[in-house]
Each structure stands twice: as structure tokens, then as C-alpha cells.
Amino acid sequence: MATSRRSLPLLRTLVAGKTQTRTVTYMPRPGDGAPRPVTLIPGDGIGPLVTNAVEQVMEAMHAPVYFEKYDVHGDMNRVPPEVMDSIRKNKVCLKGGLKTPMGGGVNSLNMQLRKELDLYASLVNCCNFQGLPTRHENVDIVVIRENTEGEYSGLEHEVVPGVVESLKVITKFCSERIAKYAFEYAYLNNRKKVTAVHKANIMKLADGLFLESCREVATKYPSIKYNEIIVDNCCMQLVSKPEQFDVMVTPNLYGNLVANTAAGIAGGTGVMPGGNVGAEYAVFEQGASAGNVGKEKMVEQKTANPVALLLSSSMMLRHLQFPSFADRLENAVKRVILEGQYRTKDLGGSSTTQEVVDAVIAKLD
Amino acid sequence: MARRSMPILRQLCNFPSSNLTPTRSVTYMPRPGDGAPRAVTLIPGDGIGPLVTGAVEQVMQAMHAPVYFERYDVHGDMDRVPEDVIQSIKKNKVCLKGGLATPMGGGVSSLNVQLRRELDLYASLVNCFNLPGLPTRHQDVDIVVIRENTEGEYSGLEHEVVPGVVESLKLITKFCSERIAKYAFEYAYLNNRKKVTAVHKANIMKLADGLFLESCREVATKYPGIKYNEIIVDNCCMQLVSKPEQFDVMVTPNLYGNLVANTAAGIAGGTGVMPGGNVGADHAVFEQGASAGNVGNEKLLEQKKANPVALLLSSAMMLRHLQFPSFADRLETAVERVILDGKYRTKDLGGSSTTQEVVDAVIAALD
């Protein structure tokens, strides 16, 4: 219903992930051009730099979105309630990274946001870009990761001094809905195979429950191939034969590692788009950020790579049902990467963020 | 105690990390009686296990190495490791094993994990390096992954709270974290390694991985000559596939170590060639470094095409452990020559030889 309507544009995004310009004309409904508000959270580190890049490009395109900016930092106790209210009103949010401090005390605000808004699926699309040489070819992997439970429950306690227990919680409810999302995604995007990543030989009950749920859902999609792979073998296969993977569905921790590995083999975390989606809300951010918000030097010299967030914002434009703007943005970004003249350090060049943004704006048609 | 750990450490001292074909020119001066044959427990295991342990036996015989194997049949679907096998390992102190297939789903615990717990083999070591003559996508890889082997996510403590909700306990203790950190730094110190990297996810699992990190930091202060840094595990996976040359020795808790070791093995040539072992204060068990959680597929078994290189290099580590360094050198040199030649390679290295052909080539290359 509303769910499928919301997910359809998100998914259509990933169908049209190639460089050719679409020749389809869209027929909008009257009033569709009304500007939509989007909550914007610049965040910490390179966050403000890359979200600013998105703002500039959106303005250059005259896209019908306007941003409601909120200041949130990783060392706050909670996400401020006005930010949560704004997201609940707008239903869509774009964010840079929030830096999670190490050690006890403050919980991860990224996690808190995902739990409160019940953004239970995290999606990262890792694929080779034309013109960007990598050690691995033919990579086109979508990692769908359960976002709310598993090893990230945040339930730890010190039993006696020097002994800590950390709870990994797996429930049938969450495993089932992430499996359903993964198969639905594969179905709608004409993907051939879904692979479940697990370690059920060791964690028999926990990952066993996850696998059961995946198997049940798989029976409802007989035309999609389903297989399972143990996570250590999966890491090894990712670095030797990544072309065998298509859509991967994983619990929380494995998804984090698999997504970052897949992002690394296909070009780096600076270029992979992604987002978190739930039944009602969607938050777009860099696909795989390797748990950090960039180094000091990158922030000072302003050489952060804006490509990942630009591609995520084009996913967002599709989600808001502005597909032609999304197409224009993606094509411009892909042209810039193909030409190779303006690339930030992680792609082997030496441009600053601003130079890349200007190049993208210049390539917009 | 020190005498027992000395051979283990000496083995790691002498193991040529990324080295090529030069034969060692040092003569060893044995003590009288050192040539007496030593007993080693051999567990062929499941799947490709019997095939590759058979390869090791053949090569040992061809070299006239002073070891003899006491073979025991253990299979992954047994309830426990049989008592006589444990007794044998406790007597011999050294064991060589193929893989034990752990069945999926409830019921039987992993026998590999059980063995490690009972013998308290708390450190698992995998040396992942580029082999000359074997082209890979990544160059300059020389990583040693030291993984805590007894606790962490592999505690095996799970229960179903209510139907449909399962809790799995990840246990981290100061005792275990400290001793694995000590082992890692000691290894780095004895092998002239420059850097130790701790892999963790303490931004999310603050108490558990935080405790692990504390222990690593404490031990790091005692080795000021060795650089120490920390990396979050997801960033680590990404760095491994983009810039693996930055890593040297890595110390990790149980689960991350499994994934990092397999990823590192994959980038440097595959799990078919990486040697490794499990060591504790009293015993040592040598096996394939990173086996990607399986014992080979059916086809490999039928066509007898499993890669014996990993277990051969692990058995060379074992020979050093038993203080037979010249035999270890000969074996390693022969294996490296065969790989450099490139004529006899199993399927995972891009060739089409069978296990037996590779073994014959190694025996022929022995001097």
C-alpha cells in the first residue's frame, strides 16, 4: 500500500543504475512539483562538507526540495526531539555521519536514530563504476542488512570485574521482515539470487533462527535463487570471486563487515550510495562509511569525496518521486567519474570537494 | 615452561614470512638424541582432510623426517572428541589435523572449538602472505592474524528466551584478552615485526570490545619498540581489500579474527595455501590456516583435487616446533619451488593438477 509505493521509487533507483540516459518521459500529477521539505543533518567530520555539496547541487538543478537543517553531533546524549519531530513530519532525511565516541557512556546516535524510527533495513549498492579501475571486475552487489537488533542491541554488562557479557538478540519478527524486504527488493529489481550470510555452525540457535526465516520467505519466491553462505567463507569469496554475489541479506554485524568489504573492492566507501528504510521513514546517507567520519586532514583540506552522498541524494530524489532530477544528477556524477579529471584522493586524484562539486554542476544537462 | 614455549616461538622466529627460494646456509647443532623420532597425533578428519593429511604423510616419509604419526579417526558428527584422542594429544603435545565438518543447526557442538577449549589452545595464528610465482590482485601482503580462540562470540551459550527470540552471549574476559595480547606482542617482538593492530568494534560494543582494547593497550606499553594502533573492524575489512600493505600483525577477538583471517587469506592467494596453527601454553595443533569454515566440496573430494600446500606449510611449522629446523626448511623450500614453477597447481590456484601430482612434485623438488 503506502509501503510499496514508498519502496518502489527507492528500488527503481537501483534498477536504473547505469550510465545511459533514460528516454522515458515522466507524466507527473498536477501539484507534484511542489517543493518537498527534507530534514538535513550535516553531522560531524566530513559530514558538513559533503552535505553542503549536496545542497549546492540541488540548488543548481533547481530541484523541488528544500532542506531543514539541524545540528546534531555525535557526542550529544540523544538526538534532539525537534530533529525527530522534523523527520517524522517530512518522512525523509539526509544525513552526514555522526561520530560515535569510543568507550562507555554515550550510545551511538546513528543506532538510536535507526531504532527510534524503526529503519530496519540498511541497503548498500556496491558496483563498479565505469572509468574507475579497481582490482575486481563485474561487481554488482546489494547488501541488505538488518539494522535494529543482533550484535548491536547495546545490552552489555560486567558480570564480575574483568568479565563482560554482551547480548546478541535475534528475533523471528525482525529476521522475517528483513528477509521479506530482501526478496521483495530482488523481485522488483529483477535480481536473480539472494544469498543469506550467517554463522549458524557456531551460533546455532541465533543464526539458525535467522536462516529459518530466510528459508521460509524464499519458498514464496520460487523464481529467485536462494543460497546460504557462512560468513568467513563469504569474506573469502568476496575478495576472490565477487561476481558470484547478487543480493545478500545479513544480520547486523555481518552486514556491516560485508558491506564495507564489498564497498572496498568496488571502488571504496567514498562512492557507494545507500540508505536506511523502514515502513514509514527513510534516511539516506553514505552507503558504507567504514565507521568513521573522515580524518582531520580531509576536513581541513576539504578533500572529502562527495560522490557517495550525491548518489544517495539521487536515490532520495527518486524516493520523493522526482525521477528526472534523479537521473540528471546520477548521469552528471557518472560522467565526472568516467572522465577522471576531478577525483578526490581516495579515487586516485587530488581534487578538493568543491572542485568535484563544480564539475558535477557543470555536467548537469 | 619457558623451554616449552621456546620451541614454539623459535618456530615463529624462523618461519620465513615472505621469503623466496634461497636455502638457509646456517648449520644447526643438535643435541645428542635429538634425532629420536617424535610421535605426533594425526587426525585426518572429514572431507578433504584425509586427502591432505595423506599428502603430508607421504612427504614426511620421503624426507625420512623423524616423526611418526599416531592416527585417530574423528568425524565432525561425533558428540565429543574421543577420550583416547585427547589423551594422545596430551602425551605427544603436538597434533596435526585436517578439518572437522561442523553440522549446521542444533545438537552437536563444533568439535574444532571443543578441541581448542579442552586443550586451552588460546591463540590461533594464520600467516597470510604473497607467494612468489602466484599472481594475485593484491601485492605486498604479509599479515599475521592472531585470533583469540576460546571465548568471545564462540562461547556456545545461546538460549531461546521465548519462542522466536534467541539470545546469544558474547563473553569477553580480561584474563583471555590479556593473554592473547601478550602472545601477539611477544610474537611481534620475536619475529622483528614492526606493528600490532587491534581489531575491534568498541564504538558499538563498548564494554565487551572496550575491555579487549584496554588489555591490548596495557600490554602495548610494555613493548615501546613496537607500534600499536587500533582499527574498527568494518574499516579494517575495507582497508584489507584496498591497502593490505599497511597491516603487519593483527590481534583480534574470536569472530573478527575468523573473518579477517579468511579475508586476508583470500587476498593473498586463497585458503589453499596459507599455513596456520593453534597454540596454547602446553599443546599445539597444526592445521590449514584459514579454511573458510568448510572441508571442501564433494567434487574436490571425488576428483582428489584438494590443495595440499596449506597443510604442507603448516607441517613445516610443526617440524620447527618439534625442533627439526632443517627438515622444515627443506620442506618449505620444496613447496615454494613447486609454486614458483607453476606447473603443478590445483584448481584454486588456476591449474588443474590433482593432489597426488602436487605431492609428487614436492617430493621431486626436495633436496
Interface residues (C-beta under 8 A of the other chain):
Chain A: T100 P101 M102 G103 G104 G105 S108 M111 R135 H136 E151 Y152 G154 E156 H157 E158 P161 G162 V163 V164 E165 S166 L167 K168 V169 I170 T171 K172 F173 K199 A200 N201 I202 M203 K204 L205 A206 G208 L209 L211 I230 V231 D232 N233 C235 M236 Q237 L238 V239 S240 L253 N256 L257 A259 N260 T261 A263 G264 I265 G268 T269 A288 A290 G291 N292
Chain B: T102 P103 M104 G105 G106 G107 S110 V113 R137 H138 E153 Y154 G156 E158 H159 E160 P163 G164 V165 V166 E167 S168 L169 K170 L171 I172 T173 K174 F175 K201 A202 N203 I204 M205 K206 L207 A208 G210 L211 L213 I232 V233 D234 N235 C237 M238 Q239 L240 V241 S242 L255 N258 L259 V260 A261 N262 T263 A265 G266 I267 G270 T271 A290 A292 G293 N294
